[in-house]
Amino acid sequence: MATKPSRGAFIVIEGLDRSGKSTQAATLLERLQSRNIPVKFHKFPDRVTPIGQMIDSYLRSKSDLDDHVIHLLFSANRWELAATVEQTLNSGTHIVCDRYAFSGIAFTASKPSQIPFEWCRTPDISLPAPDLILYLDISPNKAKERGGYGEERYEQEEMQTRVREVYRRMREETMAVGSNRESENRPQWVEIDAGRSVEDVGKEIWIHVEPFVQPSGISKPIGRLWMDRLPSAGVTL
Ligand code: DGP
């Protein structure tokens, strides 16, 4: 029987639309469950909650909202589950999560309204931080060839090209070596070539995930996203 780790690992899968995130999340869950490793799955946006239903309606172009408003709803949708995420991790269960705050920045900052990157980050500051981000990289051209493309609002090649650029910026930022405590606690960002077969991508994902799901667990406390981006000097909150 598998022993419970000190806390579970928070593993996020990110990428462009049709990069294979949902398929890979399902494969990863199966792998973990077949080894009796405790794991829970989350997907953002969670379209079931009242906020999620508003997001769903927007994504399917059944309603229209100001770009700032929908951005804040996406963020609120993550905050709705933040306490549950923490409880789950602290109970020793791992989390596999399909999209998170990185999608929030990537998609909003890529819109023609040119909302600044830093504005997009702000509402998600201090959310529970993932330990590992698996970024499935695919060219927008290749993603377009995959089934179901174009059904929802953001599934256009030009938009996805900008989204990819913003993801690249976040990758560089996350991987940059900093000197302060917050940066030591930053998640690990792994870029995976998602243009390959489902099996090959799945195998590579497992190589990166395995060290995070050992029985010894994760010993460091759950991090908080982007705390180093809070205004500091002389500001009392
Ligand atoms: P999915 O259910 O994974 O297909 O995602 C739905 C769409 O919403 C997809 O085009 C990516 C986009 N999206 C996901 N999270 C956010 C977010 O936080 N903000 C914005 N603007 N878009 C997001």
Residues whose N, C-alpha, C, O or C-beta is under 5 A from the ligand:
A	BS01	DGP	D17 F44 P45 F74 Y100 S103 G104 F107 T108 Y154
